[in-house]
Each structure stands twice: as C-alpha cells, then as structure tokens.
Amino acid sequence: MTLRIARIPPSEVEASLDAMARLRIVVFRDFPYLYDGDMESERDYIAKYRDSNNAIVIGAWDGETLVGAATGTPMEDHAAEFAAPFEDAGYALGKMFYCAESVLLQPYRGQGAGHAFFDHREAHARALGRRWSCFFAHRNSSPLGIAPMMYFGVSAAMHRCPASTQNSSGKTSATRLKQRNLCSS
C-alpha cells in the first residue's frame, strides 16, 4: 500500500470535510476514553482549520481514498484551554504552532505517515515564522495496544509540560503538553 501524503489546499478543505469527519470517527472509536464523535461535531471541529488563514490540513490517500489526515494551526487560533499551559509557562502564543490530531486507518500505520504529517506541519509552521511546535500526547494507550504519541519517534526531541484538558465530549484526559524548538540555532 503506497500512500500519497500532501497538503489539502485551503480551497479544497470544504469539499473534504465529510470524508475527514468519517475518518476521525472511525479512528477515534479505538480511543473511547478520549472521544465520542458524530458527523456534526466533527464537521464543526474541522471547519476551524478551514476558517483559519494560517492552518494546514494534510491528507493521506490510497489511490483516491482518504485514509489519513492531520491538522495544525497557530496556537492562538486553537482552543484557549490548549494554549493556557504554554501561556502560563511564559511562551508567546504568537510563536507557537499547534500540531493537532493525526488520524490514520490501522492498515496504513507503521509506514511513516505520522512522521510525514509532522514534517508537513512543522515546515508550514516555520514558513509562518513560528518558533515552537507543540501537541498534546495522551499517556494512555488504546485497547488495541496503539502506542500513545509520547512514544512516537518525533516526540523524542520535545520537552514535556504536565497538563490535562477536557475535550468536547466532556472527557478529561491526562495529557502531556509537548513542544519543540523549530529554529536551528
């Protein structure tokens, strides 16, 4: 299975909302302690990436079928509860880029898509002049034994900040905020 991974142009995000919503619902079923999705809430959530001028949406396709997606946005365009721990730690939100969820159907995992998702988002963040990239890494693994993001290779160069957040489903999840410097110096 060869994946094609590329940015979904902002002009095409609207047309991709339903496919991305369905994909997120399928993938997040493996993480019931995190999230209970439905089409309406998923479309609303993804729409913030369509509506942010500096957001990025990346897709992974097997042929013409969307099998994965990742999103990212300047931190100040994302939810305040995600920004608060960084702001409390003295980071300038205008220098941070939030790498939001990466979702990928199970048969396509382990082929480098996760790293490609981070590469695309961080290149976009650098182009915007952002100094830091960050994401939330959940400490739990799924019932299927999927490793949490804190064990994902990209996280090795990231610093941790303990935090917790409540998602739109009202589920509180122990998390670790992770950030890394995007500047070479």
QUICOR-V368117 format. One record per pair of residues at least 12 apart in sequence whose C-alpha atoms are under 10 Angstrom apart, sorted by sequence separation. I is the first residue (numbers start at 1). GAP is how many residues later the second one is. D is the distance in Angstrom with one decimal. If there is no record, write none. Layout:
BEGIN
i=(I	I)
gap=(GAP	GAP)
d=(D	D)
END
This chain:
BEGIN
i=(25	57	58	59	102	121	122	137	138	139	162	163	164	24	25	57	58	83	136	137	138	162	163	164	24	25	56	57	58	103	135	136	137	161	162	163	22	24	56	57	83	102	118	135	137	160	161	162	163	21	22	55	56	57	76	77	82	101	102	160	161	162	21	22	25	55	56	75	76	77	159	160	161	21	24	54	55	56	75	76	99	100	137	159	160	161	20	21	23	54	55	74	75	76	78	99	158	159	160	19	21	22	52	53	54	55	74	75	76	77	78	135	158	159	160	18	21	22	52	53	74	75	76	77	100	134	157	158	159	17	18	20	21	24	49	52	55	74	75	76	78	99	156	157	158	159	20	21	49	54	55	73	74	75	98	99	135	137	155	157	158	18	19	21	49	53	73	74	75	97	98	134	136	155	156	157	17	18	21	46	48	52	72	73	74	75	97	133	134	135	136	150	155	17	20	51	52	72	73	99	132	134	136	137	138	150	154	16	17	71	72	73	97	98	136	149	150	17	18	49	71	72	97	136	150	14	17	48	49	70	71	72	96	97	136	149	16	17	48	70	71	72	95	96	70	71	95	97	14	69	70	71	96	97	13	14	17	69	70	95	96	97	140	13	68	69	70	95	96	97	98	99	100	101	139	140	14	68	69	94	95	96	97	98	99	100	101	114	119	138	139	140	13	14	67	68	69	94	95	96	97	98	99	100	101	118	137	138	139	13	14	20	67	68	93	94	95	96	97	98	99	109	115	137	138	139	12	13	66	67	68	93	94	95	96	97	98	114	115	136	137	138	10	11	20	66	67	92	93	114	115	136	137	138	10	27	67	68	92	106	114	135	136	137	9	10	16	27	67	68	91	135	136	137	10	55	135	136	10	13	16	23	24	54	55	56	57	59	60	61	70	134	135	136	10	13	22	23	24	55	56	58	59	60	69	70	134	135	10	12	13	23	24	59	60	68	69	72	133	134	135	10	19	20	23	62	68	70	71	72	132	133	134	9	10	19	20	61	70	71	102	132	133	134	8	9	19	20	60	69	70	72	73	86	132	133	7	8	9	19	20	68	71	72	131	132	133	7	8	9	16	19	20	70	71	72	131	132	6	7	8	70	73	74	83	130	131	132	6	7	8	72	73	82	130	131	5	6	7	60	72	82	129	130	131	5	6	59	60	74	82	129	4	5	6	75	3	4	5	60	74	126	3	4	5	60	75	125	126	2	3	4	58	59	75	2	3	4	58	74	75	123	1	2	3	4	57	58	73	122	1	2	5	8	72	1	3	4	5	7	8	58	72	3	4	5	6	7	8	57	58	72	3	4	5	7	56	57	3	56	55	56	55	56	54	55	54	89	54	27	28	86	27	28	30	85	24	26	27	28	85	86	24	25	26	27	85	24	26	27	84	85	23	24	26	85	98	99	23	24	82	98	23	82	97	20	81	82	96	81	82	96	81	96	97	81	96	86	85	86	86	83	82	34	3	1	2	34	1	33	3	5	34	2	3	4	31	33	1	3	6	7	31	32	33	5	6	30	31	32	5	30	31	7	29	30	31	6	7	28	30	5	30	31	30	7	45	41	41	36	37	34	35	36	37	34	35	36	34	35	36	34	35	36	33	34	35	34	35	33	34	35	32	33	34	33	34)
gap=(12	12	12	12	12	12	12	12	12	12	12	12	12	13	13	13	13	13	13	13	13	13	13	13	14	14	14	14	14	14	14	14	14	14	14	14	15	15	15	15	15	15	15	15	15	15	15	15	15	16	16	16	16	16	16	16	16	16	16	16	16	16	17	17	17	17	17	17	17	17	17	17	17	18	18	18	18	18	18	18	18	18	18	18	18	18	19	19	19	19	19	19	19	19	19	19	19	19	19	20	20	20	20	20	20	20	20	20	20	20	20	20	20	20	20	21	21	21	21	21	21	21	21	21	21	21	21	21	21	22	22	22	22	22	22	22	22	22	22	22	22	22	22	22	22	22	23	23	23	23	23	23	23	23	23	23	23	23	23	23	23	24	24	24	24	24	24	24	24	24	24	24	24	24	24	24	25	25	25	25	25	25	25	25	25	25	25	25	25	25	25	25	25	26	26	26	26	26	26	26	26	26	26	26	26	26	26	27	27	27	27	27	27	27	27	27	27	28	28	28	28	28	28	28	28	29	29	29	29	29	29	29	29	29	29	29	30	30	30	30	30	30	30	30	31	31	31	31	32	32	32	32	32	32	33	33	33	33	33	33	33	33	33	34	34	34	34	34	34	34	34	34	34	34	34	34	35	35	35	35	35	35	35	35	35	35	35	35	35	35	35	35	36	36	36	36	36	36	36	36	36	36	36	36	36	36	36	36	36	37	37	37	37	37	37	37	37	37	37	37	37	37	37	37	37	37	38	38	38	38	38	38	38	38	38	38	38	38	38	38	38	38	39	39	39	39	39	39	39	39	39	39	39	39	40	40	40	40	40	40	40	40	40	40	41	41	41	41	41	41	41	41	41	41	42	42	42	42	43	43	43	43	43	43	43	43	43	43	43	43	43	43	43	43	44	44	44	44	44	44	44	44	44	44	44	44	44	44	45	45	45	45	45	45	45	45	45	45	45	45	45	46	46	46	46	46	46	46	46	46	46	46	46	47	47	47	47	47	47	47	47	47	47	47	48	48	48	48	48	48	48	48	48	48	48	48	49	49	49	49	49	49	49	49	49	49	49	50	50	50	50	50	50	50	50	50	50	50	51	51	51	51	51	51	51	51	51	51	52	52	52	52	52	52	52	52	53	53	53	53	53	53	53	53	53	54	54	54	54	54	54	54	55	55	55	55	56	56	56	56	56	56	57	57	57	57	57	57	57	58	58	58	58	58	58	59	59	59	59	59	59	59	60	60	60	60	60	60	60	60	61	61	61	61	61	62	62	62	62	62	62	62	62	63	63	63	63	63	63	63	63	63	64	64	64	64	64	64	65	65	66	68	69	69	70	70	71	72	74	75	75	75	76	76	76	76	77	77	77	77	77	77	78	78	78	78	78	79	79	79	79	79	80	80	80	80	80	80	81	81	81	81	82	82	82	83	83	83	83	84	84	84	85	85	85	86	86	91	92	92	93	94	95	104	105	106	106	106	107	107	108	108	108	109	109	109	109	109	110	110	110	110	110	110	110	111	111	111	111	111	112	112	112	113	113	113	113	114	114	114	114	115	115	115	116	117	123	127	128	131	131	132	132	132	132	133	133	133	134	134	134	135	135	135	136	136	136	137	137	138	138	138	139	139	139	140	140)
d=(5.5	7.1	5.1	8.9	7.0	8.6	9.5	5.0	7.0	9.2	8.5	5.6	7.2	7.8	6.8	5.9	6.3	9.2	8.0	5.2	9.9	6.8	5.5	8.4	9.3	7.8	8.2	4.6	8.8	9.7	9.1	8.6	8.8	9.0	4.9	6.3	9.2	9.4	5.7	6.7	8.9	7.2	9.4	9.7	9.3	9.8	5.8	6.2	9.8	8.6	8.4	7.4	5.3	8.9	9.6	9.6	8.8	9.7	8.8	6.1	5.0	8.8	7.9	6.9	7.8	5.6	6.3	9.6	5.9	9.7	9.4	5.6	6.3	5.9	7.5	8.8	4.2	9.4	5.9	6.6	9.1	9.8	8.8	8.1	4.7	8.4	9.6	8.4	9.7	6.3	6.7	8.0	7.1	9.3	9.4	7.5	9.4	5.4	6.9	9.8	8.5	8.1	9.9	8.9	6.7	9.8	7.3	8.1	8.1	9.4	7.6	9.3	5.7	5.5	9.2	7.5	5.0	9.2	7.3	9.4	8.1	5.5	8.5	9.0	9.4	9.7	9.4	5.2	6.3	9.5	9.3	8.2	5.8	9.8	7.2	8.5	8.5	6.2	5.1	8.8	9.1	6.7	9.8	8.6	4.7	9.2	8.1	9.2	7.5	8.8	9.8	9.0	4.4	5.1	8.8	8.1	9.6	9.3	7.5	6.6	8.0	8.5	9.5	8.8	6.9	9.4	5.9	5.8	8.8	8.5	9.4	8.3	9.5	8.5	9.5	8.8	8.4	6.7	7.5	8.5	9.0	6.9	7.1	5.4	8.7	9.9	8.0	9.0	9.2	10.0	9.6	9.4	8.5	5.9	7.9	9.6	9.2	5.4	6.8	9.3	10.0	9.7	9.9	9.9	9.2	7.9	9.7	9.7	9.1	8.6	4.4	7.6	9.1	8.8	8.9	9.6	9.5	9.7	9.4	8.9	6.3	5.1	5.9	9.1	8.3	9.4	6.8	8.2	9.1	8.0	5.3	7.9	8.1	9.0	9.3	9.9	9.6	7.5	8.1	6.9	6.1	9.4	9.1	10.0	5.7	6.8	9.8	9.0	9.2	8.1	4.2	9.3	9.9	9.6	8.8	7.7	9.0	5.8	6.3	9.1	9.2	6.3	8.8	8.3	7.4	5.4	8.6	7.3	5.6	7.9	8.6	6.7	8.5	8.3	8.5	8.1	9.7	5.3	6.5	9.3	4.5	6.1	6.1	5.9	5.9	6.2	8.8	9.8	9.4	7.2	6.4	8.6	8.2	6.8	8.3	4.0	9.5	7.4	5.1	4.7	4.7	5.1	5.2	7.8	9.9	7.7	10.0	6.4	5.8	6.0	9.6	10.0	5.9	6.3	9.4	8.9	6.2	5.7	6.3	5.8	8.3	9.8	8.8	8.8	4.5	7.2	8.9	9.6	9.2	5.7	9.6	9.9	9.5	8.6	7.2	8.7	8.9	8.4	8.0	9.7	5.6	6.4	8.6	8.4	8.8	9.4	9.1	9.5	9.2	9.2	6.9	6.2	5.2	8.8	6.4	9.9	9.2	8.4	9.5	9.5	8.7	9.8	5.7	6.3	9.6	8.8	9.9	9.2	7.7	9.5	9.1	8.4	4.7	7.0	9.4	9.2	6.0	6.1	8.4	9.5	9.4	7.9	9.9	9.8	9.3	9.3	9.8	9.7	9.5	10.0	9.7	7.0	5.4	8.8	9.5	7.5	10.0	7.0	8.6	9.8	9.9	9.1	9.5	7.9	9.3	8.6	5.3	6.6	8.5	9.8	9.6	7.1	8.4	9.5	9.8	8.3	9.5	9.6	8.3	4.0	9.4	7.7	9.0	7.7	8.1	9.0	9.4	9.7	8.4	9.3	9.9	5.4	6.4	8.3	7.8	7.0	8.8	9.9	6.1	9.5	9.8	6.3	5.5	9.1	7.7	7.6	9.1	8.0	9.4	7.9	8.4	9.5	8.6	9.4	5.5	6.7	7.1	5.5	8.6	9.8	7.0	9.5	9.7	6.2	8.4	4.7	6.7	5.8	5.4	9.9	9.0	9.9	9.5	9.3	7.5	8.9	5.9	5.4	8.7	4.2	6.1	8.3	9.4	7.8	9.9	9.1	5.2	7.9	5.6	6.1	9.5	8.9	8.3	9.9	7.4	6.0	7.0	5.7	8.9	7.6	8.6	8.9	9.4	8.6	9.7	5.7	6.7	9.7	10.0	8.8	8.3	9.4	8.0	4.4	8.6	9.8	9.7	5.5	6.5	9.6	8.2	6.8	6.1	5.2	9.2	8.8	9.8	8.2	8.0	9.8	5.5	6.6	9.4	8.5	9.0	8.5	5.2	7.8	6.8	9.2	8.7	8.9	9.9	6.5	7.7	9.5	9.4	9.7	9.9	7.4	7.0	8.3	9.8	9.3	9.5	9.3	10.0	9.5	10.0	9.3	10.0	7.5	9.6	9.7	9.9	8.7	9.5	9.2	10.0	9.3	8.1	9.3	8.7	10.0	8.8	9.6	8.6	8.4	9.4	6.9	9.1	7.4	8.7	9.1	8.7	9.1	8.8	8.8	7.7	9.7	8.1	8.4	6.3	9.9	9.8	7.8	9.1	9.2	6.8	10.0	8.5	9.8	9.0	9.6	9.4	6.3	7.0	6.4	7.9	7.9	9.7	9.2	7.4	8.4	9.9	10.0	10.0	9.6	7.9	9.2	9.2	9.0	7.7	9.0	9.2	9.2	9.2	7.3	8.7	6.8	9.5	9.5	8.3	9.4	9.8	9.5	9.5	8.4	8.0	9.7	9.2	9.8	8.6	8.9	8.0	8.8	8.8	9.6	7.4	9.0	8.5	7.4	9.6	8.8	9.4	9.1	9.3	8.5	9.1	7.9	9.0	9.3	8.3	8.3	9.7	7.4	8.7	9.8	5.6	9.0	7.9	6.3	7.4	7.6	9.7	6.9	8.9	8.0	9.2	9.8	7.0	9.2	9.6	9.4	8.8	9.9	9.3	8.6	9.5	9.8	9.2	9.1	7.3	8.8	7.8	7.5	7.8	6.2	9.6	5.9	9.4	8.0	8.4	9.1	9.9	9.0	7.0	6.2	9.7	7.1	7.7	9.8	9.6	8.6	6.7	7.8	9.8)
END
